[in-house]
């Protein structure tokens, strides 16, 4: 049987994504109620990190442990990938030993090639092009606070990066309006813009994008691998800081999100990220719960359902 992968939000249908979010909320409630649910007993997740991480590593590793399974952390120093072994060979071998693999890397093409040769589900834990796991947590968090995101307006302020691309995919899958404000030289990929044009608008004015928004989201100005561009980017993005003045143009009950880590005083002011409209800490926690639901979904053919024990 060909495994299901999660390389972008488009690997799942709209119905499957809705069910996944519902399940994430259920699993969160079970965890907070102290219910023991261990469907991943004797299951192993291989975690390949070519980019560093805090939330991704901790959330996936914790998800496996809390659900009765195990996770193996592999850095470039721990694998032959770091010494030039072909991706295809690593995928064939590793997928014969573990039940699921998450890969955090640079090129989307590398992830796709790995998935092509894997016998088990492969999860995109971030590439330069997409960060779909983060969007599962973001959508869950919005729904918990405001109900359905369908028909709502989301404003993305800043770099047209992997997070922006994933919000564009999410706009398609969850049927919301996405207004993107980015400097002209840092706008999202044109091919993706064409695919998502029915649900998105792009401008260079943050005030225009934020007007009447239900949710405002941003990210750092220089992502991993772009450190040498820091000064240039800081100059280009200076007018794109999400501060109290900008948030005042959104709806009065608008929410603020940031995938973290955040640089206060750069892409967001301390007043906003630490203020009453910010839900970034719930958003970060929900990486754990949404990824439990994702793992459960991808591993479902292999799982023997356990009866939850209180």
Kinemage of the C-alpha trace (Angstrom):
@kinemage 1
@onewidth
@group {chain A} dominant
@subgroup {mainchain}
@vectorlist {calphas} color= white
{ca unk a 1} P 0.000 0.000 0.000
{ca unk a 2} L 1.327 3.437 -0.953
{ca unk a 3} L 1.752 5.535 2.205
{ca unk a 4} L 0.007 8.866 2.695
{ca unk a 5} L 2.416 11.756 3.039
{ca unk a 6} L 2.019 15.282 4.411
{ca unk a 7} L 4.280 17.442 2.264
{ca unk a 8} L 1.889 20.378 1.878
{ca unk a 9} L -1.678 21.040 2.975
{ca unk a 10} L -2.806 19.825 -0.437
{ca unk a 11} L -2.055 16.151 0.377
{ca unk a 12} L -5.267 16.031 2.404
{ca unk a 13} L -8.770 16.829 1.248
{ca unk a 14} L -10.736 19.705 2.746
{ca unk a 15} L -12.876 17.189 4.633
{ca unk a 16} L -9.824 15.361 5.975
{ca unk a 17} L -8.293 18.616 7.150
{ca unk a 18} L -11.476 19.631 8.941
{ca unk a 19} L -11.621 16.247 10.673
{ca unk a 20} L -7.946 16.558 11.591
{ca unk a 21} L -8.527 19.910 13.283
{ca unk a 22} L -11.547 18.516 15.153
{ca unk a 23} L -9.452 15.573 16.280
{ca unk a 24} L -6.658 17.896 17.421
{ca unk a 25} L -9.094 19.691 19.702
{ca unk a 26} L -10.354 16.343 21.050
{ca unk a 27} L -6.829 15.099 21.755
{ca unk a 28} L -6.001 18.358 23.505
{ca unk a 29} L -9.041 17.990 25.758
{ca unk a 30} L -8.062 14.384 26.545
{ca unk a 31} L -4.520 15.437 27.443
{ca unk a 32} L -5.730 18.244 29.689
{ca unk a 33} L -8.171 15.870 31.394
{ca unk a 34} L -5.396 13.427 32.233
{ca unk a 35} L -6.736 10.678 29.955
{ca unk a 36} L -4.139 8.088 28.999
{ca unk a 37} L -4.291 7.461 25.260
{ca unk a 38} L -1.396 5.459 23.810
{ca unk a 39} L -2.169 4.431 20.228
{ca unk a 40} L 1.497 4.632 19.173
{ca unk a 41} L 2.803 1.793 21.338
{ca unk a 42} L 5.770 0.121 19.613
{ca unk a 43} L 5.690 2.786 16.877
{ca unk a 44} L 8.784 4.814 16.040
{ca unk a 45} L 9.061 8.233 14.420
{ca unk a 46} L 12.322 9.058 12.685
{ca unk a 47} L 13.063 12.802 12.926
{ca unk a 48} L 15.618 14.167 10.443
{ca unk a 49} L 16.721 17.736 11.148
{ca unk a 50} L 18.906 19.603 8.678
{ca unk a 51} L 17.561 22.874 10.129
{ca unk a 52} L 17.591 23.602 13.844
{ca unk a 53} L 14.357 23.669 15.809
{ca unk a 54} L 12.794 24.131 19.225
{ca unk a 55} L 9.026 23.771 18.854
{ca unk a 56} L 9.127 21.213 16.037
{ca unk a 57} L 11.454 18.812 17.799
{ca unk a 58} L 9.828 19.090 21.224
{ca unk a 59} L 6.269 18.846 19.909
{ca unk a 60} L 6.873 15.770 17.733
{ca unk a 61} L 8.995 13.995 20.328
{ca unk a 62} L 6.506 14.739 23.103
{ca unk a 63} L 3.589 13.663 20.906
{ca unk a 64} L 5.155 10.256 20.340
{ca unk a 65} L 6.075 9.746 24.013
{ca unk a 66} L 2.680 10.835 25.356
{ca unk a 67} L 0.963 8.500 22.893
{ca unk a 68} L 3.102 5.529 23.876
{ca unk a 69} L 5.625 5.604 21.034
{ca unk a 70} L 9.223 6.649 20.555
{ca unk a 71} L 11.057 9.241 18.473
{ca unk a 72} L 14.628 9.159 17.165
{ca unk a 73} L 16.355 12.517 16.622
{ca unk a 74} L 18.797 12.568 13.701
{ca unk a 75} L 20.936 15.615 12.897
{ca unk a 76} L 23.237 15.867 9.851
{ca unk a 77} L 26.048 14.685 12.134
{ca unk a 78} L 24.057 11.572 13.016
{ca unk a 79} L 23.260 10.343 9.498
{ca unk a 80} L 25.094 9.471 6.319
{ca unk a 81} L 23.050 12.196 4.586
{ca unk a 82} L 25.519 14.609 6.127
{ca unk a 83} L 28.335 12.713 4.379
{ca unk a 84} L 26.735 12.595 0.968
{ca unk a 85} L 24.633 9.419 0.968
{ca unk a 86} L 21.940 9.708 -1.732
{ca unk a 87} L 18.546 10.742 -0.389
{ca unk a 88} L 16.955 7.758 -2.108
{ca unk a 89} L 19.192 5.314 -0.235
{ca unk a 90} L 18.558 6.901 3.153
{ca unk a 91} L 14.821 6.912 2.500
{ca unk a 92} L 14.768 3.237 1.516
{ca unk a 93} L 16.740 2.123 4.575
{ca unk a 94} L 15.247 4.353 7.229
{ca unk a 95} L 11.676 3.682 6.109
{ca unk a 96} L 12.277 -0.054 6.492
{ca unk a 97} L 12.992 0.442 10.192
{ca unk a 98} L 10.574 3.108 11.451
{ca unk a 99} L 6.840 3.722 11.102
{ca unk a 100} L 6.875 7.383 10.094
{ca unk a 101} L 9.483 10.004 9.179
{ca unk a 102} L 9.469 13.770 9.608
{ca unk a 103} L 12.015 15.814 7.717
{ca unk a 104} L 13.025 19.431 8.371
{ca unk a 105} L 15.224 20.573 5.519
{ca unk a 106} L 15.878 23.344 3.009
{ca unk a 107} L 14.674 22.355 -0.453
{ca unk a 108} L 11.110 21.135 -0.984
{ca unk a 109} L 12.446 18.984 -3.806
{ca unk a 110} L 14.641 17.074 -1.345
{ca unk a 111} L 11.606 16.307 0.802
{ca unk a 112} L 9.600 15.166 -2.223
{ca unk a 113} L 12.419 12.906 -3.413
{ca unk a 114} L 12.702 11.376 0.053
{ca unk a 115} L 8.947 10.707 0.110
{ca unk a 116} L 9.095 9.112 -3.322
{ca unk a 117} L 11.413 6.381 -2.012
{ca unk a 118} L 9.939 6.001 1.478
{ca unk a 119} L 7.819 2.992 2.453
{ca unk a 120} L 6.220 4.922 5.336
{ca unk a 121} L 4.489 8.311 5.676
{ca unk a 122} L 6.737 11.360 5.399
{ca unk a 123} L 5.880 14.652 7.107
{ca unk a 124} L 7.114 18.068 6.073
{ca unk a 125} L 8.408 19.590 9.312
{ca unk a 126} L 9.511 22.709 7.382
{ca unk a 127} L 11.202 23.463 4.086
{ca unk a 128} L 12.110 26.756 2.476
{ca unk a 129} L 8.839 26.538 0.540
{ca unk a 130} L 6.229 25.333 3.062
{ca unk a 131} L 5.547 24.821 6.771
{ca unk a 132} L 2.212 22.941 6.787
{ca unk a 133} L 2.437 21.582 10.348
{ca unk a 134} L 2.439 25.131 11.666
{ca unk a 135} L -0.750 25.916 9.747
{ca unk a 136} L -2.561 22.996 11.359
{ca unk a 137} L -1.800 24.549 14.746
{ca unk a 138} L -2.732 28.030 13.539
{ca unk a 139} L -6.119 26.959 12.206
{ca unk a 140} L -6.833 24.962 15.366
{ca unk a 141} L -5.990 27.979 17.515
{ca unk a 142} L -8.207 30.334 15.533
{ca unk a 143} L -11.134 27.901 15.685
{ca unk a 144} L -10.744 27.467 19.450
{ca unk a 145} L -10.897 31.236 19.914
{ca unk a 146} L -13.294 32.423 17.201
{ca unk a 147} L -15.004 29.432 15.594
{ca unk a 148} L -14.806 28.587 11.900
{ca unk a 149} L -12.231 30.456 9.848
{ca unk a 150} L -14.274 30.030 6.671
{ca unk a 151} L -15.085 33.402 5.135
{ca unk a 152} L -12.848 35.303 7.567
{ca unk a 153} L -10.098 37.738 6.566
{ca unk a 154} L -6.497 36.908 7.462
{ca unk a 155} L -3.678 39.418 6.956
{ca unk a 156} L -0.131 38.231 6.374
{ca unk a 157} L 2.430 40.962 6.982
{ca unk a 158} L 6.055 40.615 5.915
{ca unk a 159} L 8.111 38.144 3.940
{ca unk a 160} L 6.500 36.023 1.221
{ca unk a 161} L 8.221 32.996 2.744
{ca unk a 162} L 7.342 29.396 3.606
{ca unk a 163} L 4.796 30.515 6.195
{ca unk a 164} L 3.168 32.881 3.723
{ca unk a 165} L 3.034 30.086 1.134
{ca unk a 166} L 1.395 27.768 3.656
{ca unk a 167} L -1.172 30.430 4.542
{ca unk a 168} L -1.933 30.682 0.824
{ca unk a 169} L -2.561 26.935 0.668
{ca unk a 170} L -4.641 27.163 3.838
{ca unk a 171} L -6.795 29.893 2.278
{ca unk a 172} L -7.685 27.422 -0.473
{ca unk a 173} L -8.313 24.473 1.819
{ca unk a 174} L -10.178 26.300 4.606
{ca unk a 175} L -11.893 28.889 2.370
{ca unk a 176} L -10.821 32.200 3.887
{ca unk a 177} L -9.607 35.508 2.429
{ca unk a 178} L -5.863 36.133 2.684
{ca unk a 179} L -4.471 39.657 2.284
{ca unk a 180} L -0.673 39.689 1.890
{ca unk a 181} L 1.465 42.792 2.383
{ca unk a 182} L 5.116 42.360 1.383
{ca unk a 183} L 7.847 44.556 -0.082
{ca unk a 184} L 7.947 44.267 -3.852
{ca unk a 185} L 11.164 42.205 -3.841
{ca unk a 186} L 9.941 39.783 -1.162
{ca unk a 187} L 6.531 38.711 -2.394
{ca unk a 188} L 5.454 35.053 -2.599
{ca unk a 189} L 6.241 32.788 -5.554
{ca unk a 190} L 4.381 33.827 -8.683
{ca unk a 191} L 3.297 30.273 -9.602
{ca unk a 192} L 1.685 29.827 -6.202
{ca unk a 193} L 0.026 33.232 -6.448
{ca unk a 194} L -1.587 32.131 -9.711
{ca unk a 195} L -2.852 28.912 -8.125
{ca unk a 196} L -4.381 30.718 -5.156
{ca unk a 197} L -5.531 33.952 -6.765
{ca unk a 198} L -9.237 33.379 -6.018
{ca unk a 199} L -8.517 33.522 -2.286
{ca unk a 200} L -5.662 36.022 -1.981
{ca unk a 201} L -4.772 39.638 -2.620
{ca unk a 202} L -1.248 41.095 -2.606
{ca unk a 203} L -0.114 44.634 -1.928
{ca unk a 204} L 2.852 46.536 -0.506
{ca unk a 205} L 0.852 48.479 2.095
{ca unk a 206} L 0.423 46.773 5.503
{ca unk a 207} L -2.426 49.124 6.437
{ca unk a 208} L -4.396 48.038 3.380
{ca unk a 209} L -3.889 44.359 4.132
{ca unk a 210} L -4.792 44.628 7.812
{ca unk a 211} L -7.968 46.669 7.338
{ca unk a 212} L -10.939 44.756 8.848
{ca unk a 213} L -8.852 41.595 9.340
{ca unk a 214} L -9.976 38.898 11.789
{ca unk a 215} L -6.431 37.587 12.183
{ca unk a 216} L -3.029 39.207 11.679
{ca unk a 217} L 0.060 37.018 11.341
{ca unk a 218} L 3.734 37.654 10.701
{ca unk a 219} L 7.173 36.032 10.867
{ca unk a 220} L 10.812 37.018 11.286
{ca unk a 221} L 12.342 39.165 8.560
{ca unk a 222} L 15.283 36.824 7.958
{ca unk a 223} L 14.711 33.071 8.183
{ca unk a 224} L 17.298 30.341 8.702
{ca unk a 225} L 19.857 30.508 5.903
{ca unk a 226} L 19.232 34.218 5.263
{ca unk a 227} L 21.406 35.635 8.045
{ca unk a 228} L 23.752 37.368 5.586
{ca unk a 229} L 20.764 39.354 4.282
{ca unk a 230} L 19.792 40.600 7.762
{ca unk a 231} L 20.724 44.266 7.292
{ca unk a 232} L 19.204 44.506 3.822
{ca unk a 233} L 16.018 42.830 4.972
{ca unk a 234} L 15.756 44.958 8.111
{ca unk a 235} L 15.731 48.047 5.931
{ca unk a 236} L 13.169 46.652 3.480
{ca unk a 237} L 10.818 45.371 6.198
{ca unk a 238} L 11.018 48.274 8.665
{ca unk a 239} L 7.596 49.652 7.558
{ca unk a 240} L 6.063 46.187 8.054
{ca unk a 241} L 6.304 45.929 11.835
{ca unk a 242} L 3.074 44.723 13.424
{ca unk a 243} L 2.510 47.237 16.201
{ca unk a 244} L -0.468 48.652 18.078
{ca unk a 245} L -1.072 51.290 15.416
{ca unk a 246} L -1.290 48.669 12.675
{ca unk a 247} L -3.432 46.306 14.767
{ca unk a 248} L -5.889 49.151 15.383
{ca unk a 249} L -6.823 49.001 11.685
{ca unk a 250} L -7.975 45.384 12.008
{ca unk a 251} L -11.267 44.408 13.597
{ca unk a 252} L -11.537 45.329 17.260
{ca unk a 253} L -11.474 41.646 18.244
{ca unk a 254} L -8.756 40.651 15.761
{ca unk a 255} L -6.229 38.066 16.906
{ca unk a 256} L -2.454 38.113 16.460
{ca unk a 257} L -0.282 35.090 15.628
{ca unk a 258} L 3.431 34.481 15.158
{ca unk a 259} L 4.979 31.053 14.513
{ca unk a 260} L 8.023 31.961 16.701
{ca unk a 261} L 10.792 32.585 17.447
{ca unk a 262} L 9.968 36.299 17.538
{ca unk a 263} L 12.205 39.355 17.530
{ca unk a 264} L 10.442 42.014 19.570
{ca unk a 265} L 11.072 45.460 18.153
{ca unk a 266} L 11.543 44.083 14.636
{ca unk a 267} L 8.637 42.277 12.939
{ca unk a 268} L 6.376 42.750 15.977
{ca unk a 269} L 6.310 45.120 18.929
{ca unk a 270} L 6.403 43.779 22.470
{ca unk a 271} L 3.088 45.548 23.079
{ca unk a 272} L 1.377 43.371 20.469
{ca unk a 273} L 2.960 39.968 21.022
{ca unk a 274} L 2.559 40.233 24.796
{ca unk a 275} L -0.831 41.940 24.577
{ca unk a 276} L -4.425 40.790 24.919
{ca unk a 277} L -4.935 40.110 21.203
{ca unk a 278} L -1.954 37.752 20.999
{ca unk a 279} L -2.592 34.012 21.046
{ca unk a 280} L 0.933 32.941 20.143
{ca unk a 281} L 1.410 30.775 23.246
{ca unk a 282} L -1.749 28.749 22.544
{ca unk a 283} L -0.612 28.595 18.929
{ca unk a 284} L 2.766 27.168 19.967
{ca unk a 285} L 1.216 24.596 22.326
{ca unk a 286} L -1.167 23.445 19.632
{ca unk a 287} L 1.750 22.173 17.568
{ca unk a 288} L 1.744 19.250 20.018
{ca unk a 289} L -1.948 18.456 19.686
{ca unk a 290} L -2.304 18.986 15.938
{ca unk a 291} L 0.728 16.803 15.269
{ca unk a 292} L -0.697 14.040 17.446
{ca unk a 293} L -3.781 14.133 15.244
{ca unk a 294} L -1.650 14.150 12.101
{ca unk a 295} L 0.443 11.188 13.269
{ca unk a 296} L -2.701 9.299 14.226
{ca unk a 297} L -4.156 9.965 10.773
{ca unk a 298} L -1.026 8.902 8.877
{ca unk a 299} L -0.393 5.837 11.040
{ca unk a 300} L -4.055 4.749 11.158
{ca unk a 301} L -3.623 1.626 8.954
{ca unk a 302} L -1.002 0.371 11.435
{ca unk a 303} L -2.760 1.302 14.651
{ca unk a 304} L -4.707 -0.978 16.894
{ca unk a 305} L -7.159 1.372 18.533
{ca unk a 306} L -6.685 1.611 22.277
{ca unk a 307} L -9.502 2.218 24.703
{ca unk a 308} L -8.687 5.458 26.529
{ca unk a 309} L -8.154 4.955 30.248
{ca unk a 310} L -8.835 7.720 32.735
